[in-house]
């Protein structure tokens, strides 16, 4: 990711959003809480009720981006007794 390119084209931040799906093989669960330890990331998920699957969107807050390598985690806390915590590693690099 280049900060210089984002400064020249702020609308490009929308193309950097990452989306993934979490499915439960049997039955429904609910995502109770999300935590991310990288302050420049935003997290949105839907639906906000019990479901067999969830769409999770990770976005960037351009005001908080800093040059460098980063490593962190997205943690999803659920009401699923078999998987009460889903821990997703996040790694990348932001260049000038």
C-alpha positions, -999 to 999 in steps of 0.1 A, spaced: 0 0 0 14 34 -10 5 64 11 16 87 -18 -9 70 -41 -37 74 -15 -29 111 -11 -31 116 -49 -63 95 -52 -82 94 -18 -111 74 -34 -88 45 -39 -92 36 -2 -125 20 -11 -108 -5 -34 -85 -17 -5 -114 -30 16 -111 -67 22 -142 -89 26 -144 -125 38 -172 -149 48 -174 -170 79 -198 -200 78 -208 -224 105 -212 -259 92 -241 -269 114 -266 -245 131 -264 -209 138 -241 -187 160 -238 -150 168 -208 -127 167 -209 -110 201 -179 -87 198 -151 -77 174 -116 -66 184 -88 -55 162 -54 -43 176 -45 -22 146 -60 13 150 -61 21 113 -85 -9 106 -122 -7 107 -144 -38 110 -180 -42 100 -200 -75 99 -235 -86 90 -259 -98 99 -261 -86 135 -282 -116 146 -277 -154 149 -269 -169 115 -251 -197 97 -228 -172 79 -214 -137 82 -199 -112 58 -169 -94 74 -155 -62 59 -121 -49 69 -115 -13 59 -87 13 63 -89 47 81 -65 68 60 -59 94 87 -43 67 109 -21 50 83 17 51 90 46 38 69 59 5 79 53 -32 84 24 -42 105 11 -73 122 -20 -77 142 -51 -97 149 -88 -95 143 -107 -113 171 -143 -123 167 -160 -134 199 -190 -157 193 -216 -176 213 -205 -208 196 -194 -232 224 -171 -250 200 -154 -218 187 -160 -190 212 -131 -170 197 -120 -168 161 -85 -153 158 -75 -140 123 -39 -128 117 -34 -96 97 -1 -87 82 11 -62 56 32 -32 47 25 5 41 50 23 19 56 60 13 
